[in-house]
Every structure is written in C-alpha cells, then in structure tokens.
Amino acid sequence: MDMDCSAVLADVWLLLDNECDEATKSRLREHIDRCSPCIEAYGLEEKLKSLLTRKCGGDRAPASLRQRLTLEIRTTYTAVETRIEPAE
C-alpha cells in the first residue's frame, strides 16, 4: 500500500526518534526513498533534530508535551492536505 506524503511527513519524527514498529519504519523509508519532496523534508527534519539535540543537551520532553505536539503536527498536516487540489 502506497502512503500519502502527508501521512509520511506526519510520522517522520516517529522514524527519526526510532519510535515506530519495523513494518511502519519500512513503509516510511520506502516512501521517502522514492519521493523527492519527502526526501527533502526528511533531511530538513533530521537536521533540525540534530540541532535540537546538540543545543538542548539531549533533554527529553515530558510525555504529555510530546503527545500534544504529535497531535498538533498530525492535525496541521491533515489541514494542509485538505487544501491541496489534485493535479490533472
């Protein structure tokens, strides 16, 4: 099953944080490897994660904050996806 870019980008932090199961990791990586926009977005997110790790000393956010941010990110990507007109 091919994944939608918005679904991949909503879950990219799960992949970066190694917080997804092997099947999900495989599906995300397969899509990212074939999709130029997702490769670029993944690279930017990876650099951001690296910068945050260096500057924040690897501190981990509280679980409640992580859950709220994950929900907000998924909501944002869903809202963006509903505004995109399909190419003809």
Secondary structure, DSSP 8 states (H G I E B T S, - for coil): ----HHHHHHHHHHHHTT-S-HHHHHHHHHHHHH-HHHHHHHHHHHHHHHHHHHHHTT----HHHHHHHHHHHHHHHHHHHHH-----
